[in-house]
């Protein structure tokens, strides 16, 4: 990898792994994997440094290639992607970023709140129950939507316990996750400017993170929970 550009060799290896997802093949090709893994770690760390220029990042985590098959019907031992997450710093910020590199136009990035804890989820829902106008303004911004599209994530079927299913903001209140994703083609991932594009995309989601950080660090009266 030169100047933190993802090379075609990454996709080539992952395609072969998908067709030969077994320990014998992987062992025979372990040396090649370790070389590509080092390149991808370099890319993900460089991305972390790039995001640090516009956000406070607490940790860069590169996920292992080995799958946990204990509770999965899919018993193939290896993932067919390289991925990494960036955690925003401390209790004052919250949220995180995710980058997923996979061939056949299956690469994507994501940002937001994957598994908010029970207290945070309740706080977000109460905020949306009280007033969702600012939330809708941020996620409905034209420039924001051109990059990140619509809010996605798992949700309950009707309404969470204690919330009115006929509430005007129930479409938001029933969310269990608050995530945005952006997909990329193989050609886009291999572009020399891919790292910059991802970093700029993460920068563009800051209005959403800033709003959510403010919500999660205050009570419904707007009083800080960090003091």
Secondary structure, DSSP 4 states (H G I P E B T S, - for coil): --TTPPPHHHHHHHHHHHHT-SHHHHHHTHHHHHHHHHHHHHHHHHHHHHHTTTS-EEEEEEPPSB---TT-S---SB-SSEEEEEEESHHHH--EEEEEE-TTT-EEEEEEESS--HHHHHHHHHHHHH--HHHHHHHT-HHHHHHH-S-B--B-SS--TTS-TT-TTHHHHTBS-EEEEEEE-HHHHHSTTHHHHHHHHHHHTHHHHHHHHHHHTB-TTS-BS--
